[in-house]
Amino acid sequence: MNSLHLAHPSGAVELREVEVRIVDSTFQLRGLVDAATWDRVQHHDIFGSASRMRSPGGLEPGHDVRITVATDQSLPVEVDNLPSDRFVIHDATQRVDPAELRDAGLEGEVWIGISFGQPTP
């Protein structure tokens, strides 16, 4: 699956390079959003991104962000344009530049970022 749109009143959230999986009866979508979409996701609290507890850490502004969202609701066969309020965010990460890894004597693909938990009280 290349891309998927999740509907929100502020505009659709387009996930690119989408991965779909089922983990412990939870349907998870993981995909990339551009920097402007990530800003809108936070500003409008889409997926609970602003109202859920966050792990320490941050993301570099102006870069793509890979997010994982999940739902325990059953989904239709045609999943494009689902309402975003069916999903909660699990994590938001950015890829570490491979050149930085090589400079540190490492190799591979590394993503760093934020994990999200329960809604804040």
N, C-alpha and C positions, 0 to 999 in steps of 0.2 A: 504494500500500500504506500503510495507516494505522499499524498496529503489528505487531510481530513479537516472539515470545518465544524466547529462547535458554536452554536448560536448563542448570542448574548445581546441585550438591548444596545450596548455600546458599539456593536459590530461583531462579526464572526471572528472567532479565534482560529486561525489557520495553523494546524500542526503539519510540519513537513517531515519527510523521512520517518513516517509513523511505524512504530512497532506495537503489536497488539499481543497481549498475553493474559492468561487467567492464573491468578495466584490466590490460593485459599478461598475460592469461591468469589473472588473479586476480579472484575474485568478492568485491566489496566491499559492505558494508552500512553505511549512515550513518543514525543516528537519535538522538533525544533520550532521555536517561534523567533521572529526577529526582535530587535531591541525595542522598537516602537510598540509592538504587541505586548512584550513583557511589561513595559511601563504601564500600558492600559490594563493588563491583567491585575497588576498591583493596585493601581489607582481605583479601579472599580471593584476590587475584592473578588474578582472572578476566581472560582474554584476555592474560595476561602484563603487566597494568597496573602491577604492583609490581616485577616482575623484569626488565623491559626498560629499556634506556638511555632517558633522557628529555632533551629539549631544555630549556634554561633557561626558566623561566616558571612560572606557577601559575594556579590557578583560584580564583574567589571561592567560599567555602563557602556552602552553603545555596541554590544556584541550579542550574537545569537545566544539563546538560552534553550537548553533541553529540559522540558518539564515532563513529569510523570503525573497523570491524573487517574483516579480510580472511582469505580462505582460498584455497589453490590446489587444494583437494580438490573433486571433483565433488559437486554437491548434488542432492538429489532435487527433483522438481517441487514437492512440498509442502514448503516451507521452514520453516514454523512449528514451534517446539519442537525445533530442532536442538540438539545438544550444544554448549555454549559452547567446549569445548576444541578444537573444529575451527578456531577463529578466533584471530587475534592482533590486538592493537590497533595502529592507525596514528597516530591523533591523538585528542585530547580538547580541545574548544573551548567557549567561551561567547560569546554574542552581546554586542557592545558596545551599550549603550543608545543608540538613535537621538538622544535629546535631548543626550547628551554629544557626539555627532558634530556636531550642529547648533551647539552652543556653541563647538566648535572650528572652525566654518566648513566642515564636511564634510558629506557626505550619502552614503546608500547603506547596504548591509548589511555589517558587519564582524564577523568572528569572530576571537578571539584565544585562545591556549592552548598546548598542549604537543604536540610530535611525539614518537613513540616509535620506537626503533631496535631493534637486535639485543639478545638477552638479555644482562644484565650478567654479567661473569665471576665 
